[in-house]
Amino acid sequence: MKISSIFESKTHTFSFEFFPPKDEIAAVDFGVNVGQLMKLAPDFVSVTYGAGGSNRERNFTLVDYLQNKTGLTVMAHYTCTGASKREALDDIARLKSLNIENLMLLRGDPPKGMSGFAPHPDGFGHASELIEAVRAKFGNVFAVGAGCYPEKHPEAPDPATDILRLKDKIDAGTDFLITQLFFDNEVYFNFVGRLRDAGISCRVIPGIIPVASRSQIERFSKLSGTRIPESLTDKIASAGNDAKRVARIGTEFAIEQCRSLMNGGVPGIHFYTLNKSGATVEIFETLRKPANSQNL
Ligand SMILES: Cc1cc2nc3c(=O)[nH]c(=O)nc-3n(C[C@H](O)[C@H](O)[C@H](O)COP(=O)(O)OP(=O)(O)OC[C@H]3O[C@@H](n4cnc5c(N)ncnc54)[C@H](O)[C@@H]3O)c2cc1C
């Protein structure tokens, strides 16, 4: 089912993001965790695409399996880094042949070892160009999502310019946006206010990550430029080297973050699960308890 059709009957959606497992052991672990998450009946799940197409075949195999064997509604991420325009559109045609109806279309980060982004000589320079070309070739076959950055994309010179470029993606045919992870809800609500002022009216689904470890939060914040509130860093610091306590703090923070987002009227939540089910299942079970049942 197209995500845009789901929006017609649901005021909010919840969804999970996965990445293709790297080897056989990871694949077994993935199956166990996806099994747990399927019980929560997500509106859709998404599968990331490796930088520069590094996991292209594993990505297509996984989206094929999830879409055609599990009954889940799948959104395939696709990044145009490293592909010519023709290769990119051929890949999209292949996703169509796998019955994929939902795409998250992205430019992508530079492949490992490369510092700045450099487009393929015959490729798309920005996500908006990819989105425009997919719409031109495939019309409305797909519901199209794009990424957005409440704290500004790291390469953008300033937030206002980033929003102008985001508007290009909307005008090119984006149906909905999913945010980069963030921890401060004010940042999200201010951002959405600025998008509305700029004439962007589509759903802006917050992307949330339950922090699982100290190294993970440091890595993500460094990569995405996301600010981590002191309330969270202080608590994590107080846990010292107690990994279980750090994960508990991360889950409790995510529960409160999601509760406050839902109370603020967000159109759903997209969970960056990192292929683990424990924290996400706990967050859902907590938020679905009767006192919160109006939210889920
Ligand atoms: C929800 C979500 C899912 C993601 N999934 C993946 C994934 O599966 N695989 C992966 O590798 N990465 C993924 N990413 C990361 C993403 O690939 C990077 O953030 C990448 O650096 C930017 O991709 P984009 O599509 O947002 O790029 P763009 O929208 O092209 O923007 C990139 C930069 O270029 C600027 N820009 C855009 N258009 C123009 C223009 N015409 N002129 C000048 N500047 C311009 C923007 O302001 C921004 O600074 C995801 C990010 C998000 C938010």
PDBQT file of the ligand as one rigid body, heavy atoms in Angstrom, charges set to zero:
ROOT
HETATM    1  C1  LIG A 301      15.014  10.142   7.019  1.00  0.00    +0.000 C 
HETATM    2  C2  LIG A 301      16.423   9.963   6.517  1.00  0.00    +0.000 A 
HETATM    3  C3  LIG A 301      16.803   8.742   5.951  1.00  0.00    +0.000 A 
HETATM    4  C4  LIG A 301      18.115   8.550   5.464  1.00  0.00    +0.000 A 
HETATM    5  N1  LIG A 301      18.445   7.340   4.915  1.00  0.00    +0.000 NA
HETATM    6  C5  LIG A 301      19.688   7.161   4.383  1.00  0.00    +0.000 A 
HETATM    7  C6  LIG A 301      20.047   5.945   3.722  1.00  0.00    +0.000 A 
HETATM    8  O1  LIG A 301      19.249   5.014   3.626  1.00  0.00    +0.000 OA
HETATM    9  N2  LIG A 301      21.306   5.827   3.218  1.00  0.00    +0.000 N 
HETATM   10  C7  LIG A 301      22.217   6.843   3.303  1.00  0.00    +0.000 A 
HETATM   11  O2  LIG A 301      23.351   6.680   2.811  1.00  0.00    +0.000 OA
HETATM   12  N3  LIG A 301      21.912   8.025   3.914  1.00  0.00    +0.000 NA
HETATM   13  C8  LIG A 301      20.667   8.202   4.446  1.00  0.00    +0.000 A 
HETATM   14  N4  LIG A 301      20.348   9.400   5.048  1.00  0.00    +0.000 N 
HETATM   15  C9  LIG A 301      21.374  10.435   5.158  1.00  0.00    +0.000 C 
HETATM   16  C10 LIG A 301      21.429  11.325   3.899  1.00  0.00    +0.000 C 
HETATM   17  O3  LIG A 301      21.830  10.566   2.794  1.00  0.00    +0.000 OA
HETATM   18  C11 LIG A 301      22.440  12.447   4.163  1.00  0.00    +0.000 C 
HETATM   19  O4  LIG A 301      21.977  13.289   5.166  1.00  0.00    +0.000 OA
HETATM   20  C12 LIG A 301      22.896  13.233   2.930  1.00  0.00    +0.000 C 
HETATM   21  O5  LIG A 301      24.050  14.000   3.308  1.00  0.00    +0.000 OA
HETATM   22  C13 LIG A 301      21.868  14.211   2.385  1.00  0.00    +0.000 C 
HETATM   23  O6  LIG A 301      20.867  13.570   1.718  1.00  0.00    +0.000 OA
HETATM   24  P1  LIG A 301      19.564  14.423   1.247  1.00  0.00    +0.000 P 
HETATM   25  O7  LIG A 301      18.718  13.537   0.448  1.00  0.00    +0.000 OA
HETATM   26  O8  LIG A 301      18.929  15.084   2.403  1.00  0.00    +0.000 OA
HETATM   27  O9  LIG A 301      20.292  15.501   0.308  1.00  0.00    +0.000 OA
HETATM   28  P2  LIG A 301      19.817  16.844  -0.386  1.00  0.00    +0.000 P 
HETATM   29  O10 LIG A 301      18.377  17.117  -0.158  1.00  0.00    +0.000 OA
HETATM   30  O11 LIG A 301      20.301  16.800  -1.775  1.00  0.00    +0.000 OA
HETATM   31  O12 LIG A 301      20.626  17.944   0.452  1.00  0.00    +0.000 OA
HETATM   32  C14 LIG A 301      22.016  17.794   0.701  1.00  0.00    +0.000 C 
HETATM   33  C15 LIG A 301      22.654  19.167   0.917  1.00  0.00    +0.000 C 
HETATM   34  O13 LIG A 301      22.633  19.892  -0.324  1.00  0.00    +0.000 OA
HETATM   35  C16 LIG A 301      21.925  21.121  -0.185  1.00  0.00    +0.000 C 
HETATM   36  N5  LIG A 301      21.216  21.335  -1.443  1.00  0.00    +0.000 N 
HETATM   37  C17 LIG A 301      20.125  20.687  -1.888  1.00  0.00    +0.000 A 
HETATM   38  N6  LIG A 301      19.779  21.135  -3.114  1.00  0.00    +0.000 NA
HETATM   39  C18 LIG A 301      20.681  22.104  -3.453  1.00  0.00    +0.000 A 
HETATM   40  C19 LIG A 301      20.876  22.948  -4.575  1.00  0.00    +0.000 A 
HETATM   41  N7  LIG A 301      20.051  22.903  -5.639  1.00  0.00    +0.000 N 
HETATM   42  N8  LIG A 301      21.934  23.816  -4.570  1.00  0.00    +0.000 NA
HETATM   43  C20 LIG A 301      22.772  23.872  -3.485  1.00  0.00    +0.000 A 
HETATM   44  N9  LIG A 301      22.633  23.105  -2.402  1.00  0.00    +0.000 NA
HETATM   45  C21 LIG A 301      21.615  22.241  -2.381  1.00  0.00    +0.000 A 
HETATM   46  C22 LIG A 301      21.009  20.939   1.030  1.00  0.00    +0.000 C 
HETATM   47  O14 LIG A 301      20.711  22.173   1.664  1.00  0.00    +0.000 OA
HETATM   48  C23 LIG A 301      21.890  20.047   1.911  1.00  0.00    +0.000 C 
HETATM   49  O15 LIG A 301      22.834  20.814   2.607  1.00  0.00    +0.000 OA
HETATM   50  C24 LIG A 301      19.058   9.614   5.553  1.00  0.00    +0.000 A 
HETATM   51  C25 LIG A 301      18.684  10.835   6.147  1.00  0.00    +0.000 A 
HETATM   52  C26 LIG A 301      17.382  11.025   6.606  1.00  0.00    +0.000 A 
HETATM   53  C27 LIG A 301      16.980  12.322   7.218  1.00  0.00    +0.000 C 
ENDROOT
TORSDOF 0
